[in-house]
Amino acid sequence: MVGVLQWVLREMDMRYHKLAQAGTRNINEYNARLESREGATEKKLPKLVVFIDELADLMMLAPDETQGAITRLAQLSRATGIHLVIATQRPSVEVVTGIIKANFPARIAFAVASNTDSRVILDQPGAERLLGRGDMLFQAPDAPAPIRLQGTYVSESEILSLVTYWQSFIPSTSLASTAAGGIPDVITGGVPLVQIPLWYGMQAQEDKDPLLDEAIDLSRRQGRASVSMLQRRLRIGYTRASRLVETMQEKGVIAGQPGPLGYEILDYGQAAPPVDG
């Protein structure tokens, strides 16, 4: 995911280069100038929205790179038509740092466990008294206080209908390439549904978690494996620990089903099984 943020940063820099060449200040002026110019061969720049579903996982994997990329994008990307939406289920100061929070003036808080979590999001208590099920507080950049709103429930069937509707426009729509190259989310006829070339360079890096060898060695020494044990001993989150367990299952290191003490070790490698006693 950090590689994706680096790609977005390159896209933003290239867009700023295009704006400077055209003598415009933002993407709206740039696209309007292209429309008014007769015989222009360049296509208008599309707007991009970057969604980060779980910021906590990124901050655990690469905190410095993540914070630097998000901060720079939040400060500079709006003029180039790139917008950020970040979300987390763990609004702690380690995840939503002061630098990140300062660059996101528009915030939404759903029901949280304590007023401390509410202060991290909104700089004031209140979210801990929300009722859940879409009950939320919205803090606008220009508002002195948050307002209470009700988020609507969107079912799986509605999401599928919406995605199918927008996908129906793809064959008949000419999409503009991004400044950094490539057309995001393009599905061409006769091509398997795979990610755009941006992802291929990251595939080898994401195939192996840097903590995998340590997790395997730890599990072999303990004589068992579990998500909670990896979380505690490696000091990582639940999502990453679960992925490590799944990877060890795929490699045949541990059993596919957990026992009363966790997952049984099937492959001890060169290490001898621990002796009880």
N, C-alpha and C positions, 0 to 999 in steps of 0.2 A: 504493500500500500504506500510506503514511503516513495517507491519508484513512481507511482502515479502522481503523487504531489510534486515530485521533481519534474515530471512531464508537464504538469499544469503550469509550473513556474516558467519553464521554457516557452510554453505557449503564450503566457502573459508577456514575457520579454519580447517575443517576436511581434506580438500585437502592438506593443508600445513602439517598436521600430517602424511598423507600418503607419501608425498614427503620426509619428514624427516626420516621416517622408511625405505624408499627405498634408501636414500642417494643421492637424486637427487635435482636439483635446480629449475626446472620448469616442466610444464606438458609435454613438448615435450620429455625431457630426461626420464621422468617417463614412458610414453607410449612406447618409443623406447626400454626401458629396459624390459618391459613386453613382447614386441614382440620377443625379442631375447631370452627370457627365455623359455625353453622347459617345457611343462606341467604346465604352469602358470594357476591358477584357477581364478585369478582376471581379471576383464575386464578393458579395457582402460578407462580413464576418458574423458568424452565428453566435448567439449568446450561449454560455455554458453554465451549468449549475453542478457543483461538486457536492455530493452527499457523503458524509462520514457517519456511518451508523453507530459505531462504538469507539469513541475517542480513547477510552481507558485502555483498550487493547493496544492501540498504536503507541500510547504514552509508555506502556510497559516494554514494548519491543524496541522502540527507538525514540526516547523522550526528546533529546536535543534536536534531532533532525525533524521530528514531527512539529515541535513547537516553533522552530525557525521557519519551516515552510508555511505553516498555517498563519503565523503572524505576518509574514511578508505578503501572502495572498490577501489576507484580510485588509491590510493597509493599502494595497496598490491595485488589486485586480478589478475593482468595481468599474473603473473607467474603461477597461478593456472588455467589459461584458462578461466577466467571470465572477460568479457568486458562490459563496460557501454556506452550507448548512451542516452544522456538526451536532451530534447527539451523544449522550452517554447515560447509562443507568447508574453510574457512580459519581455524583457531582462532588468530588473531594478536591481540596486545594492541590493535591498531587496531580490530578487529571486536568481540571480546569484551572490552570495557573493564572496568576494575576495578569501576565502579559497577554495570554490568549483572551481572557475575559475583557480586558480593556479595549480590544479591537472588535468586539461583538456587542454593539450597543442594543440590538434587538434580541430579546431573549424570551423563551417560553419555559415555564416550569409546570410540570405535572405534580401529582402527589408525591411527596418525599417523606422520609422517616423522621427527620428532625429539623428544627429551625436552623441548625448549622448548615445543613444541605441547602436549605432555602436561601440563606445568606450568600452561599457560594454562587448560586445562580442569579439571584435578584438583588443582592446586597441588602436584603431585609427579610425578616421572617414573614410567614403567611402561607407558603406552599405546603407546610406540614399539616395544615388544617383542611386541605382540599379533600374531596370525597372520592377521587379516583374515577375511572370510567370516562375519561375525556375531560374531566373538570381541570381547568388550567388557569394560570396567570400569565398574561402577556405584557411584557415591558417594551413599549415602543421607544425608539431613540429620542424622540422629542417630547415624551410624556413624563410628568413629574412622578407618577406612581403607576404601578401595574394595574391592568383591568382584568376582571374575571370573565372568562369565556368558557363555552362548552364545545369541545372538539367532537366531531361527528364520527360515528363508527362506520368503517368501510369493510365490508365482508370480502372474503376471498373471491367470490363470484363477481363482485363489482370490480375488483382490481383486475381480474382476468378480462372482463368485458372492456374495461378502459384501455388496457394494453393492446388487446386485439383491435380495437377501434383505431388507435394511433398507428399500429403496424400496417393497417390497410392502406395508409397514405404513402408508405415507403416506396413501392414500385413506381408510382407516378410523380414522385417529388424529386427534384434535383437538389441535393444537399451540397452546401459549400464546404470545401476543405478547410481545416483549421490552419492557423499560421504555422504551427509546428509540424504540419503534415498529417495526412490521414483524415478520414471522415468518421466521426464518432458514431457508433451504433448503426452502421450501415449493414443491411442484410441484402446481399446480391443473389440473384438466381443461380441455382446449381452449386452454391458454395456451402459446405457444412457450417453449422452454427457454432463458430468459435469466436474468441475475442479478437479485437483489432490488433495489428502488429505490435502496439505498445506493450502488450502483455507477454509476448514471446521472450523478450529480453529478461523478464522477471521470473520466468518459469523455473529456471534452474535454481535461482536464489530462494524461491518460495517452496521448492520441493522438500528441502531439509531445514528443519528448525535448528538454529545454532545450539540449542540446549538439548537436542535429541540424544547425542552421545552421553551427555551427563545424566539425562533421565534414565537411559538404559543401564548405565553403570550403577546408578543409585538403586534402581529397582532390583538388579541382580544381587547387590550387596544386602539389600533388605529382605530378599527372598519373596517379595510380593510387589505389586504395583497398585496404585489407586490414584484417582484424581486429587483427592484431598491431600494425600501424602506428597505428591508433586507440587501442589500449591504451597504447602507448608515448607518443604525443604528447599525448593527452588525459588520461592517467593514470587510466584507468578499468579496470574488470574485464572479463573475457572475455564474460560474459553481456550486459552493456550494449553493448559494442562490436559483438557479433554482431547485436543488435537494431538498432543504427544502420546496419549494413551492409544488413540486410534492408529497412529503411525506405528507404534510398537506392535499392535495387533496385526497390522498389515505385513510387517516384517517377520511375524511368527515368534517374536520375543516373548509375548505374554498370551494367555488364553483369550478366547473371544468373549467368554462370559465370566463375570466376577463370582468369586466364592465368598464365604463368610469373612475372610481376612483380606479380600481384594482379589486382584487378578493373579492367577498362578503363573510363575515364570516357566516358560517352556524351553527357552534357549539361554543357558548360562554362559555361552561362549567359552572362553578360556578360563573363566573364573569358576571356582568350586562352589556348589550350593552352600549356603550358610548352615551351620550346625546348631540345632536347637539345644538349649540347655543352659 
